[in-house]
């Protein structure tokens, strides 16, 4: 597996319309180490993109002990595995993103792509299938059959390999939950960047799912996410960046990175009225319960 390096980024995030492209200053370190449940460190961002080594160094310096590197296509899935092979504090998740599934299907290549994801999922450093799911925001009705087929195939891959699944759900809450009820969720299922409301949080956690909250929980217009937090048992909460996206307040719009996890964790603790160290210990234990040890 090729070693991931700064010049092997899969893509660069668009800077159009963004005013401040500098990385924020590091926050105060956490006393209790936690993990970033979902990030995309293969995507370059900002005026001076951070290489993988620097991303992990900054994360460790503020108490973020490891990251789950998520994927959305074959190239990023291979990159994730290579990163996890190189770094003990990186675990990989591999998948075809729901918005890419119709494109693969149109080329007659979806089955082959899923077969490669299945093969990658057997790697010991791959601890999740993700991100997979449904996205009705960017994909119209014509692409939905491919999304459903891909989602169900990923569910089967996660079950077959006994690993977790990270769900991407955008404007498809009922359909995602319905699919999980119909075919059965993997034992360890995570709603990445949870975007539902309190009722959905209750339904998902009653199914045994984990809910991962990102920096958008700090946004002023995200009261639904804060309501969902209050409906989520502490033993089902994870935290993530979705870096380089969804940078938490007060740095919204600037490049995001795992070293900013403390901002989101402390915001969640404040919202719930719990001690940040107590929440950090619980979130860390939840993360290890889902993915296993970072080593």
PyMOL commands that set and color helices and strands:
alter all, ss='L'
color gray80, all
select helices_A, chain A and resi 6-8+52-61+74-86+98-106+110-120+141-161+173-183+198-206+215-218+223-230+234-236+258-272+276-291
alter helices_A, ss='H'
color red, helices_A
select strands_A, chain A and resi 11-12+34-39+43-44+64-69+90-94+126-135+164-170+189-191+210-213+237-239
alter strands_A, ss='S'
color yellow, strands_A
deselect
rebuild
show_as cartoon
